[in-house]
């Protein structure tokens, strides 16, 4: 039934309001499907079905061939890795510890989760260490995680294994990479110092000084200096290795110099041998004159004798030392 127009009283006067004309009924279902974002979701979209769950034998076969070789040159299998891992862990829990199949299932778990190790190893790409070595160390952490994992706790295996893999790699860098031994306290302090250096560099717009780092971490300046010296001491430089930026000269050629006192070593040893043969009084006179730099007058006051007597004794002692003869009273 058509609606009549109603008069509307406004401040400008009386106006006539026309009724709303609806040409077609509102499509409520379409509005609900469209949503607030305005994106249509047709009803005929096919629902993606989850991939079928493989059996334990199919899970192992997805990783290894009939002869036990690794498929596809070590690439990831076509089946979802999480599903494979879950099925293999369930099979591993069913097998007794001495079952021959247990080793095969465990090996399949290791091969399936190697990509997780490579992902963890990429975090240490800036350490100047061969990536294959880091992956091998991370694989040890993966094996430990597989042996300790309990599927009944409801935790995803990657969530459990990643900290174990990272911890094994960090332990490797801490204990084995350095060719120079650095105390563990300084290694742990270096992490704090390097973090403080980055923050202070951003704050001040320049490299921070040692007192600024010490004040930021509330540690002594001596610890900061020791940490800076030992923080990057991963490798010891060879003294015989040629340096390209030094014109091909080895470090030994640039650090070595001729010791001016080297020729006097034999003379010093001979004098030491002769001084031992002197009597106590004469040896003391020589020590006061040539090692304490006292004059003959000062020596005479020290020993309670005349200066002339000190002069005669010195002359006789030096003559005996020059000839190398033993002392005779």
C-alpha positions, 0 to 999 in steps of 0.5 A: 500500500503506498504511503502518503507524504507527511508535512514536516515542520522545520525552522524554514517552514513546512516541507513535504517529505516523500516516502522511501521507495524500495524497488526490491527486497533487501538481500539479507544473506548477501549482506551478511556474506559481504561483511563490513569489508565489502568482500563477497564470499560466494556460497559455491566456494569449494572447501579445501580438505585436509591432506590424508594422514599417512600411515607410519610405513608411508611416513618412512617411505616418504623419506627413504626409498626401498633400499634405505636411501634418502629420497630426492637428494635430501630434499623435503618430502612432498607430505607435510613435515608436521604431519610426518613428524607427528606420525613418526613420533607416534610410531616411535613411542609404540616401538620397544627400545631394542626394535630394529625398526626404531633406528629407521623411524628415528633416522626418518625424523632426523632427515625430515627436520633437517630444514629446522636445523638449517633455519637455526644455523642462518642466525649465525651466518655473521660468525665467519664459520663454515655453515656446514659445520654449524649445521652439523653441530645443530644436528646434534641438538636436533638428535638430542631433542628427538630423544627427549621429546614427549608427544603426550605433552601436546607441544609441537616438536619445532617449538620444543626442538628449536631452543635445543638446537640453538643452545647446542650451536651457541655452546659450540661457538663458546667452547670450540670456535675460539683458538684463544682461551677466554674466560667464560665470565668475559664471554658472557659479559661481551654480550652485554657490552656489545648490546650497550655499545649499540644502544649508546651509539644510537643515542649519542650518534657516535661510538661510545667511550669506555667510561660511558659503557661502564656507567651504562652497565654499572661495572668497572672500567677495567672489566669493559677494557678486558671484555673489549680485548677478549670479545672478538678474540676468536682466532690467533694470527700467525706470525709468519702469515703474509699481510696483503695490506702491508706489502706482503710482509709477515707479522714477524718481519714487522714486529721483530727488531734487533736487540742492542743488548743481545751482544752483551748477554754472554758478557753479563753471564761471564761477569755474573760467574766471576762475581760469585767467586769474589769474597763478600767485601769485594763483591759488595764494593763492586755492587756499590760502585757499578750497580748502586752508582756510588762514588769511592768516597761514599763507599768508604763511608759505607764500609768504614775504610779510607777512600785510598783503600777502596781505590786500591781494592777496586783496581785489584778486583777489576784486574782479576775480573778482566783476566778471568782468574779466580780470586786469591787472597 
